Amino acid sequence: MNNPVSTKADGKQSKSIKCLVWDLDNTLWHGTLIEDDNVFLRDNVLDIIKTLDERGVLQSIASKNEHHLAMAKLQELGLQDYFLYPQINWGSKASSVETIASAINIGLDSIAFIDDQPFERAEVNFSLPKVLCIDAAELDTLLDRPEMKPRFITKDSKLRRSMYLNDIVRNQAEEEFAGPKQEFLTSLNMVMEIFPATADDLQRAEELTVRTHQLNATGYTYSYDELKHFSQSDQHQLLMARLEDRYGSYGHIGLVLVECQPEIWTIKLLLMSCRVMSRGVGSIMLSYIMNLAQANHVRLQAEFVPTDRNRMMNITYRFGGFREVEQRGNLVIFEHDLADISPYPDYVQLQVVAKAELSV
């Protein structure tokens, strides 16, 4: 029971863009900066940038330019803070786009690149065929493209850029921290909350299934209506997680769907946001479900479907003590004997909001 979220008329699923990478000269603005400092924004660019930002689409820059001149101009235009990890140099655009994808930690198939020069688009398309390349001449219709229009605009969507900016500050603090990794994690004062998904959370829950690929144990995507059904079902538990630390909120970062039968529970979906991969919290939701299953005296199994990007979730299950007990085609069934459950890490304060009918 899993549906692609966005489907074209021909039946093919349309890609969802997580980050739009802008060229500058004659794309973001009219003119060539190193030839004439008196460049000015193209029509509707400011509205496009702000609208994409509100939709939760991140933005960056890949431009062949003098870095200090371009950044000064962006600051003068009031746009500097809209762009994450801008790559302004004389290297190839493909290399810049690849650097941006790595810094944000998203797949190349989630990136679009807009440029006025056919050569630059061709170079990116050849080197990075998964990247969607857009002619700057199509700027006026950019906001109408299905790839740029998420089905829901959630609170997390509107705060996505600020959360990534917080990540930049965190990462810089980590680089400057002189001490073991665990001491740095302790210094973050992280608080993780696990709670049953309510009606207010379901749009973000759907968004998580659509946007999360590397840390999605099955690759399943669920529609809002399906998630609503699970949240109201006596045979399922749909739980979410939020995370915050001294730098601010990470937003909703985890989702787990458990099918609860009288003698056996099955984890149908387990996913975590890629942004928290390095924060050592990926196993907390899994350990929580294991403890819950143990308290309810049931067996615990988990479904895993390998994709081209979720190998880390296979490792998570195996390192968590799950063993493979069955394989049906691509579907792998893991099971945990619940005899040895890893404790929650000391550097995270866990808060659980439980509904009255947790026992099944």
C-alpha positions, 0 to 999 in steps of 0.5 A: 500500500504505497503510492508515488506522490507525484505522477505525470499524465503518462504515468511516470513519477515526476522528480521532486527538486530539493535544491535549485542551483542558479547561475548568476550572469544573465540568469539571476541578473542581467549583465556580466559582473566582471565587465560591469558592476551595474548588473540588475535582477531579472524580472520576477527573480526576487519573487521566484527566490522567495516563493521557492524558499517558502515551498522548502526548495533550497537554493545555491549558486554555481557561477564562474565569477570572482567570488568576493565580487559576486558575494558582495553584489548578492549582499547588496541585493539582499539575497546572500542568505538565500543561497547555501554553499554557493560555489563561485569560482572558475571551475566547471559548473558540474564540479560546483553542482557536485560539491553543493549536493555533497555539502547539503547531503542530497542526491543529484537527482534532487537537484536542478541547475538553471543557466543561460549558456547551452554549453554550461547546461550541456557540460552539467548534463553530460557529467551529471545526467541525473541533474535537471538542467533548465534554460534561463529563458524558461525562468518565467514558468519555473514556479509552475513546473511540477518538480518545483511544486511540493504537494504540501507546504509544511511548517518544516518546509518554510523553515528548511533554509534556516535549519540548514543554516543552523547546520552550517553553524553546527558543522563549523563548531564541530570542526573547531571543537578540540575533543572527542566526537561524543564530547561535542555531541554532549555539548549540543544538549540534544532533546529528541521527542517521539510521539504519535503522528496527529492530523497536524503532522501528516503532511510532514509525514508524507513529505518525509517519505517523499524526500528521504531516500538514503535513510529509508529502510524500504523506499516506500512512499505513503500518501496523506490518506494512507498515513491518516488511515494508519494514524487512526488504526488500532493495528498500527502505530505511526510515530514521528520524532523531532530533534532540537539542540542549542542551535535550534530545531531540526524539525521533524526528522524521523518516521516509523510505521509499525503493524501490530498483530497480537503476537508479532509486530512488523516495522513496515517503514523506518526513516530518518532525515539525512541531516541528522546522520552525523548526530548519532540519533539514528538508532534511538527510534529503533531502540524505542520500538524494540523496548516497546515490543519487549514490554508488550511481549511480542516478536519484532520483525522489520521489512527492508527493501534494498534500493540504490541509496539506502544501504545505510539502513541495512547496516542500521538493522544489522548493527542493531542486532536484527538478523535476516530470517526470510527473503521474498524477492527484493523484500528482506525480513529481519527479526530481533530477539529483544534479548539485548537492546542497545541503550539510548545514548547519554548525550541525547535527552529522550522525551516520549509522548505516548497515547493511551492505547499503546498496548495492542 
